[in-house]
């Protein structure tokens, strides 16, 4: 079985989902038959490269 996963590499929620998937896959009895293909996907392509706010101001 091939599983294709599209994920944004900078999204913290995508990272949480990735870890949950990896944990579930380890418990799957047929995990050796699974091929995972990770694909990159940018959630917000219009996001600015820099923010006008500093990290402390955002918190």
PDB file of N, CA, C and O in Angstrom:
ATOM      1  N   UNK A   1       0.847  -1.161   0.000  1.00  0.00           N
ATOM      2  CA  UNK A   1       0.000   0.000   0.000  1.00  0.00           C
ATOM      3  C   UNK A   1       0.900   1.234   0.000  1.00  0.00           C
ATOM      4  O   UNK A   1       1.864   1.317   0.762  1.00  0.00           O
ATOM      5  N   UNK A   2       0.573   2.174  -0.854  1.00  0.00           N
ATOM      6  CA  UNK A   2       1.289   3.447  -0.891  1.00  0.00           C
ATOM      7  C   UNK A   2       0.391   4.532  -0.314  1.00  0.00           C
ATOM      8  O   UNK A   2      -0.769   4.669  -0.702  1.00  0.00           O
ATOM      9  N   UNK A   3       0.944   5.297   0.614  1.00  0.00           N
ATOM     10  CA  UNK A   3       0.227   6.427   1.211  1.00  0.00           C
ATOM     11  C   UNK A   3       0.965   7.690   0.810  1.00  0.00           C
ATOM     12  O   UNK A   3       2.162   7.830   1.062  1.00  0.00           O
ATOM     13  N   UNK A   4       0.249   8.604   0.188  1.00  0.00           N
ATOM     14  CA  UNK A   4       0.812   9.879  -0.253  1.00  0.00           C
ATOM     15  C   UNK A   4       0.305  10.949   0.708  1.00  0.00           C
ATOM     16  O   UNK A   4      -0.903  11.135   0.852  1.00  0.00           O
ATOM     17  N   UNK A   5       1.225  11.653   1.365  1.00  0.00           N
ATOM     18  CA  UNK A   5       0.858  12.668   2.349  1.00  0.00           C
ATOM     19  C   UNK A   5       1.390  14.017   1.889  1.00  0.00           C
ATOM     20  O   UNK A   5       2.585  14.183   1.644  1.00  0.00           O
ATOM     21  N   UNK A   6       0.475  14.978   1.779  1.00  0.00           N
ATOM     22  CA  UNK A   6       0.832  16.352   1.428  1.00  0.00           C
ATOM     23  C   UNK A   6       0.842  17.166   2.716  1.00  0.00           C
ATOM     24  O   UNK A   6      -0.135  17.163   3.464  1.00  0.00           O
ATOM     25  N   UNK A   7       1.949  17.863   2.974  1.00  0.00           N
ATOM     26  CA  UNK A   7       2.098  18.550   4.246  1.00  0.00           C
ATOM     27  C   UNK A   7       2.974  19.789   4.083  1.00  0.00           C
ATOM     28  O   UNK A   7       3.891  19.817   3.262  1.00  0.00           O
ATOM     29  N   UNK A   8       2.671  20.812   4.880  1.00  0.00           N
ATOM     30  CA  UNK A   8       3.487  22.026   4.912  1.00  0.00           C
ATOM     31  C   UNK A   8       4.575  21.828   5.967  1.00  0.00           C
ATOM     32  O   UNK A   8       4.270  21.602   7.138  1.00  0.00           O
ATOM     33  N   UNK A   9       5.824  21.911   5.563  1.00  0.00           N
ATOM     34  CA  UNK A   9       6.933  21.606   6.469  1.00  0.00           C
ATOM     35  C   UNK A   9       7.111  22.635   7.585  1.00  0.00           C
ATOM     36  O   UNK A   9       7.791  22.342   8.568  1.00  0.00           O
ATOM     37  N   UNK A  10       6.528  23.819   7.470  1.00  0.00           N
ATOM     38  CA  UNK A  10       6.665  24.817   8.531  1.00  0.00           C
ATOM     39  C   UNK A  10       5.419  24.924   9.406  1.00  0.00           C
ATOM     40  O   UNK A  10       5.402  25.712  10.351  1.00  0.00           O
ATOM     41  N   UNK A  11       4.392  24.159   9.116  1.00  0.00           N
ATOM     42  CA  UNK A  11       3.145  24.206   9.883  1.00  0.00           C
ATOM     43  C   UNK A  11       3.264  23.331  11.135  1.00  0.00           C
ATOM     44  O   UNK A  11       3.523  22.133  11.021  1.00  0.00           O
ATOM     45  N   UNK A  12       3.080  23.910  12.327  1.00  0.00           N
ATOM     46  CA  UNK A  12       3.192  23.092  13.544  1.00  0.00           C
ATOM     47  C   UNK A  12       2.110  22.018  13.638  1.00  0.00           C
ATOM     48  O   UNK A  12       2.352  20.948  14.196  1.00  0.00           O
ATOM     49  N   UNK A  13       0.931  22.286  13.103  1.00  0.00           N
ATOM     50  CA  UNK A  13      -0.144  21.294  13.147  1.00  0.00           C
ATOM     51  C   UNK A  13       0.145  20.135  12.190  1.00  0.00           C
ATOM     52  O   UNK A  13      -0.204  18.990  12.476  1.00  0.00           O
ATOM     53  N   UNK A  14       0.779  20.433  11.062  1.00  0.00           N
ATOM     54  CA  UNK A  14       1.199  19.368  10.141  1.00  0.00           C
ATOM     55  C   UNK A  14       2.253  18.491  10.806  1.00  0.00           C
ATOM     56  O   UNK A  14       2.263  17.275  10.613  1.00  0.00           O
ATOM     57  N   UNK A  15       3.131  19.099  11.583  1.00  0.00           N
ATOM     58  CA  UNK A  15       4.150  18.326  12.291  1.00  0.00           C
ATOM     59  C   UNK A  15       3.504  17.393  13.317  1.00  0.00           C
ATOM     60  O   UNK A  15       3.899  16.234  13.445  1.00  0.00           O
ATOM     61  N   UNK A  16       2.513  17.904  14.044  1.00  0.00           N
ATOM     62  CA  UNK A  16       1.796  17.062  15.014  1.00  0.00           C
ATOM     63  C   UNK A  16       1.124  15.897  14.296  1.00  0.00           C
ATOM     64  O   UNK A  16       1.193  14.758  14.756  1.00  0.00           O
ATOM     65  N   UNK A  17       0.479  16.181  13.174  1.00  0.00           N
ATOM     66  CA  UNK A  17      -0.158  15.125  12.394  1.00  0.00           C
ATOM     67  C   UNK A  17       0.846  14.109  11.884  1.00  0.00           C
ATOM     68  O   UNK A  17       0.561  12.911  11.854  1.00  0.00           O
ATOM     69  N   UNK A  18       2.021  14.580  11.483  1.00  0.00           N
ATOM     70  CA  UNK A  18       3.078  13.677  11.008  1.00  0.00           C
ATOM     71  C   UNK A  18       3.500  12.724  12.109  1.00  0.00           C
ATOM     72  O   UNK A  18       3.626  11.521  11.881  1.00  0.00           O
ATOM     73  N   UNK A  19       3.718  13.255  13.299  1.00  0.00           N
ATOM     74  CA  UNK A  19       4.127  12.412  14.430  1.00  0.00           C
ATOM     75  C   UNK A  19       3.038  11.412  14.797  1.00  0.00           C
ATOM     76  O   UNK A  19       3.334  10.252  15.084  1.00  0.00           O
ATOM     77  N   UNK A  20       1.784  11.848  14.792  1.00  0.00           N
ATOM     78  CA  UNK A  20       0.669  10.940  15.091  1.00  0.00           C
ATOM     79  C   UNK A  20       0.586   9.827  14.048  1.00  0.00           C
ATOM     80  O   UNK A  20       0.367   8.664  14.387  1.00  0.00           O
ATOM     81  N   UNK A  21       0.761  10.191  12.788  1.00  0.00           N
ATOM     82  CA  UNK A  21       0.742   9.193  11.722  1.00  0.00           C
ATOM     83  C   UNK A  21       1.877   8.189  11.902  1.00  0.00           C
ATOM     84  O   UNK A  21       1.662   6.982  11.793  1.00  0.00           O
ATOM     85  N   UNK A  22       3.080   8.682  12.176  1.00  0.00           N
ATOM     86  CA  UNK A  22       4.225   7.787  12.357  1.00  0.00           C
ATOM     87  C   UNK A  22       4.009   6.829  13.528  1.00  0.00           C
ATOM     88  O   UNK A  22       4.354   5.651  13.439  1.00  0.00           O
ATOM     89  N   UNK A  23       3.443   7.330  14.617  1.00  0.00           N
ATOM     90  CA  UNK A  23       3.154   6.467  15.768  1.00  0.00           C
ATOM     91  C   UNK A  23       2.114   5.412  15.416  1.00  0.00           C
ATOM     92  O   UNK A  23       2.260   4.248  15.790  1.00  0.00           O
ATOM     93  N   UNK A  24       1.072   5.807  14.705  1.00  0.00           N
ATOM     94  CA  UNK A  24       0.033   4.859  14.299  1.00  0.00           C
ATOM     95  C   UNK A  24       0.602   3.813  13.347  1.00  0.00           C
ATOM     96  O   UNK A  24       0.264   2.633  13.439  1.00  0.00           O
ATOM     97  N   UNK A  25       1.458   4.246  12.441  1.00  0.00           N
ATOM     98  CA  UNK A  25       2.050   3.310  11.485  1.00  0.00           C
ATOM     99  C   UNK A  25       2.905   2.261  12.197  1.00  0.00           C
ATOM    100  O   UNK A  25       2.929   1.100  11.789  1.00  0.00           O
ATOM    101  N   UNK A  26       3.602   2.662  13.254  1.00  0.00           N
ATOM    102  CA  UNK A  26       4.423   1.709  14.003  1.00  0.00           C
ATOM    103  C   UNK A  26       3.572   0.619  14.658  1.00  0.00           C
ATOM    104  O   UNK A  26       4.044  -0.501  14.854  1.00  0.00           O
ATOM    105  N   UNK A  27       2.332   0.940  14.994  1.00  0.00           N
ATOM    106  CA  UNK A  27       1.431  -0.041  15.612  1.00  0.00           C
ATOM    107  C   UNK A  27       0.660  -0.868  14.585  1.00  0.00           C
ATOM    108  O   UNK A  27       0.015  -1.853  14.944  1.00  0.00           O
ATOM    109  N   UNK A  28       0.720  -0.479  13.320  1.00  0.00           N
ATOM    110  CA  UNK A  28      -0.012  -1.174  12.263  1.00  0.00           C
ATOM    111  C   UNK A  28       0.638  -2.531  12.002  1.00  0.00           C
ATOM    112  O   UNK A  28       1.842  -2.589  11.752  1.00  0.00           O
ATOM    113  N   UNK A  29      -0.124  -3.621  12.053  1.00  0.00           N
ATOM    114  CA  UNK A  29       0.479  -4.948  11.921  1.00  0.00           C
ATOM    115  C   UNK A  29       1.126  -5.224  10.558  1.00  0.00           C
ATOM    116  O   UNK A  29       1.966  -6.118  10.454  1.00  0.00           O
ATOM    117  N   UNK A  30       0.759  -4.490   9.533  1.00  0.00           N
ATOM    118  CA  UNK A  30       1.317  -4.720   8.192  1.00  0.00           C
ATOM    119  C   UNK A  30       2.187  -3.544   7.738  1.00  0.00           C
ATOM    120  O   UNK A  30       2.259  -3.233   6.549  1.00  0.00           O
ATOM    121  N   UNK A  31       2.843  -2.898   8.701  1.00  0.00           N
ATOM    122  CA  UNK A  31       3.615  -1.682   8.394  1.00  0.00           C
ATOM    123  C   UNK A  31       4.720  -1.916   7.368  1.00  0.00           C
ATOM    124  O   UNK A  31       5.098  -0.993   6.646  1.00  0.00           O
ATOM    125  N   UNK A  32       5.235  -3.128   7.296  1.00  0.00           N
ATOM    126  CA  UNK A  32       6.303  -3.409   6.328  1.00  0.00           C
ATOM    127  C   UNK A  32       5.794  -3.392   4.896  1.00  0.00           C
ATOM    128  O   UNK A  32       6.589  -3.366   3.957  1.00  0.00           O
ATOM    129  N   UNK A  33       4.484  -3.407   4.718  1.00  0.00           N
ATOM    130  CA  UNK A  33       3.894  -3.368   3.377  1.00  0.00           C
ATOM    131  C   UNK A  33       3.473  -1.953   2.974  1.00  0.00           C
ATOM    132  O   UNK A  33       2.888  -1.755   1.909  1.00  0.00           O
ATOM    133  N   UNK A  34       3.771  -0.975   3.827  1.00  0.00           N
ATOM    134  CA  UNK A  34       3.356   0.408   3.578  1.00  0.00           C
ATOM    135  C   UNK A  34       4.541   1.218   3.068  1.00  0.00           C
ATOM    136  O   UNK A  34       5.629   1.188   3.643  1.00  0.00           O
ATOM    137  N   UNK A  35       4.309   1.940   1.980  1.00  0.00           N
ATOM    138  CA  UNK A  35       5.287   2.886   1.444  1.00  0.00           C
ATOM    139  C   UNK A  35       4.677   4.277   1.606  1.00  0.00           C
ATOM    140  O   UNK A  35       3.577   4.544   1.121  1.00  0.00           O
ATOM    141  N   UNK A  36       5.402   5.155   2.291  1.00  0.00           N
ATOM    142  CA  UNK A  36       4.907   6.512   2.531  1.00  0.00           C
ATOM    143  C   UNK A  36       5.660   7.471   1.621  1.00  0.00           C
ATOM    144  O   UNK A  36       6.891   7.480   1.592  1.00  0.00           O
ATOM    145  N   UNK A  37       4.912   8.275   0.882  1.00  0.00           N
ATOM    146  CA  UNK A  37       5.497   9.309   0.022  1.00  0.00           C
ATOM    147  C   UNK A  37       5.099  10.669   0.587  1.00  0.00           C
ATOM    148  O   UNK A  37       3.926  11.043   0.564  1.00  0.00           O
ATOM    149  N   UNK A  38       6.090  11.406   1.095  1.00  0.00           N
ATOM    150  CA  UNK A  38       5.843  12.735   1.647  1.00  0.00           C
ATOM    151  C   UNK A  38       5.964  13.762   0.531  1.00  0.00           C
ATOM    152  O   UNK A  38       6.946  13.777  -0.211  1.00  0.00           O
ATOM    153  N   UNK A  39       4.956  14.618   0.422  1.00  0.00           N
ATOM    154  CA  UNK A  39       4.931  15.677  -0.590  1.00  0.00           C
ATOM    155  C   UNK A  39       4.857  17.025   0.131  1.00  0.00           C
ATOM    156  O   UNK A  39       4.184  17.156   1.153  1.00  0.00           O
ATOM    157  N   UNK A  40       5.540  18.000  -0.402  1.00  0.00           N
ATOM    158  CA  UNK A  40       5.538  19.333   0.186  1.00  0.00           C
ATOM    159  C   UNK A  40       4.368  20.153  -0.353  1.00  0.00           C
ATOM    160  O   UNK A  40       4.081  20.140  -1.550  1.00  0.00           O
ATOM    161  N   UNK A  41       3.703  20.862   0.551  1.00  0.00           N
ATOM    162  CA  UNK A  41       2.567  21.710   0.188  1.00  0.00           C
ATOM    163  C   UNK A  41       2.638  22.972   1.024  1.00  0.00           C
ATOM    164  O   UNK A  41       2.730  22.898   2.249  1.00  0.00           O
ATOM    165  N   UNK A  42       2.597  24.128   0.382  1.00  0.00           N
ATOM    166  CA  UNK A  42       2.645  25.410   1.086  1.00  0.00           C
ATOM    167  C   UNK A  42       1.220  25.860   1.386  1.00  0.00           C
ATOM    168  O   UNK A  42       0.450  26.149   0.470  1.00  0.00           O
ATOM    169  N   UNK A  43       0.871  25.920   2.671  1.00  0.00           N
ATOM    170  CA  UNK A  43      -0.493  26.274   3.062  1.00  0.00           C
ATOM    171  C   UNK A  43      -0.877  27.690   2.651  1.00  0.00           C
ATOM    172  O   UNK A  43      -1.995  27.925   2.192  1.00  0.00           O
ATOM    173  N   UNK A  44       0.043  28.628   2.814  1.00  0.00           N
ATOM    174  CA  UNK A  44      -0.259  30.022   2.491  1.00  0.00           C
ATOM    175  C   UNK A  44       0.849  30.595   1.609  1.00  0.00           C
ATOM    176  O   UNK A  44       1.797  31.192   2.120  1.00  0.00           O
ATOM    177  N   UNK A  45       0.741  30.421   0.297  1.00  0.00           N
ATOM    178  CA  UNK A  45       1.806  30.906  -0.587  1.00  0.00           C
ATOM    179  C   UNK A  45       1.924  32.430  -0.607  1.00  0.00           C
ATOM    180  O   UNK A  45       2.937  32.961  -1.063  1.00  0.00           O
ATOM    181  N   UNK A  46       0.906  33.138  -0.120  1.00  0.00           N
ATOM    182  CA  UNK A  46       0.947  34.601  -0.104  1.00  0.00           C
ATOM    183  C   UNK A  46       1.457  35.165   1.222  1.00  0.00           C
ATOM    184  O   UNK A  46       1.469  36.382   1.410  1.00  0.00           O
ATOM    185  N   UNK A  47       1.872  34.310   2.127  1.00  0.00           N
ATOM    186  CA  UNK A  47       2.377  34.780   3.420  1.00  0.00           C
ATOM    187  C   UNK A  47       3.669  35.567   3.203  1.00  0.00           C
ATOM    188  O   UNK A  47       4.519  35.164   2.410  1.00  0.00           O
ATOM    189  N   UNK A  48       3.815  36.693   3.911  1.00  0.00           N
ATOM    190  CA  UNK A  48       5.042  37.479   3.747  1.00  0.00           C
ATOM    191  C   UNK A  48       6.246  36.719   4.306  1.00  0.00           C
ATOM    192  O   UNK A  48       6.123  35.922   5.237  1.00  0.00           O
ATOM    193  N   UNK A  49       7.399  36.985   3.720  1.00  0.00           N
ATOM    194  CA  UNK A  49       8.630  36.334   4.179  1.00  0.00           C
ATOM    195  C   UNK A  49       9.012  36.806   5.578  1.00  0.00           C
ATOM    196  O   UNK A  49       9.607  36.059   6.355  1.00  0.00           O
ATOM    197  N   UNK A  50       8.669  38.040   5.884  1.00  0.00           N
ATOM    198  CA  UNK A  50       8.972  38.615   7.201  1.00  0.00           C
ATOM    199  C   UNK A  50       7.707  39.256   7.765  1.00  0.00           C
ATOM    200  O   UNK A  50       6.838  39.724   7.029  1.00  0.00           O
ATOM    201  N   UNK A  51       7.634  39.261   9.091  1.00  0.00           N
ATOM    202  CA  UNK A  51       6.501  39.878   9.772  1.00  0.00           C
ATOM    203  C   UNK A  51       6.909  41.249  10.288  1.00  0.00           C
ATOM    204  O   UNK A  51       8.077  41.482  10.600  1.00  0.00           O
ATOM    205  N   UNK A  52       5.948  42.147  10.374  1.00  0.00           N
ATOM    206  CA  UNK A  52       6.241  43.468  10.940  1.00  0.00           C
ATOM    207  C   UNK A  52       6.284  43.415  12.462  1.00  0.00           C
ATOM    208  O   UNK A  52       6.693  44.386  13.099  1.00  0.00           O
ATOM    209  N   UNK A  53       5.868  42.300  13.054  1.00  0.00           N
ATOM    210  CA  UNK A  53       5.854  42.129  14.505  1.00  0.00           C
ATOM    211  C   UNK A  53       7.004  41.227  14.935  1.00  0.00           C
ATOM    212  O   UNK A  53       7.408  40.322  14.205  1.00  0.00           O
ATOM    213  N   UNK A  54       7.527  41.490  16.135  1.00  0.00           N
ATOM    214  CA  UNK A  54       8.536  40.575  16.649  1.00  0.00           C
ATOM    215  C   UNK A  54       7.848  39.405  17.359  1.00  0.00           C
ATOM    216  O   UNK A  54       6.643  39.441  17.610  1.00  0.00           O
ATOM    217  N   UNK A  55       8.609  38.396  17.671  1.00  0.00           N
ATOM    218  CA  UNK A  55       8.039  37.185  18.259  1.00  0.00           C
ATOM    219  C   UNK A  55       7.345  37.478  19.588  1.00  0.00           C
ATOM    220  O   UNK A  55       6.280  36.923  19.858  1.00  0.00           O
ATOM    221  N   UNK A  56       7.919  38.327  20.410  1.00  0.00           N
ATOM    222  CA  UNK A  56       7.335  38.626  21.712  1.00  0.00           C
ATOM    223  C   UNK A  56       6.032  39.399  21.575  1.00  0.00           C
ATOM    224  O   UNK A  56       5.111  39.213  22.369  1.00  0.00           O
ATOM    225  N   UNK A  57       5.954  40.253  20.587  1.00  0.00           N
ATOM    226  CA  UNK A  57       4.714  40.979  20.337  1.00  0.00           C
ATOM    227  C   UNK A  57       3.597  40.062  19.859  1.00  0.00           C
ATOM    228  O   UNK A  57       2.426  40.293  20.160  1.00  0.00           O
ATOM    229  N   UNK A  58       3.958  39.029  19.120  1.00  0.00           N
ATOM    230  CA  UNK A  58       2.963  38.077  18.627  1.00  0.00           C
ATOM    231  C   UNK A  58       2.425  37.198  19.749  1.00  0.00           C
ATOM    232  O   UNK A  58       1.268  36.781  19.718  1.00  0.00           O
ATOM    233  N   UNK A  59       3.269  36.920  20.743  1.00  0.00           N
ATOM    234  CA  UNK A  59       2.840  36.066  21.854  1.00  0.00           C
ATOM    235  C   UNK A  59       1.909  36.825  22.760  1.00  0.00           C
ATOM    236  O   UNK A  59       1.436  36.279  23.757  1.00  0.00           O
TER     237      UNK A  59
END
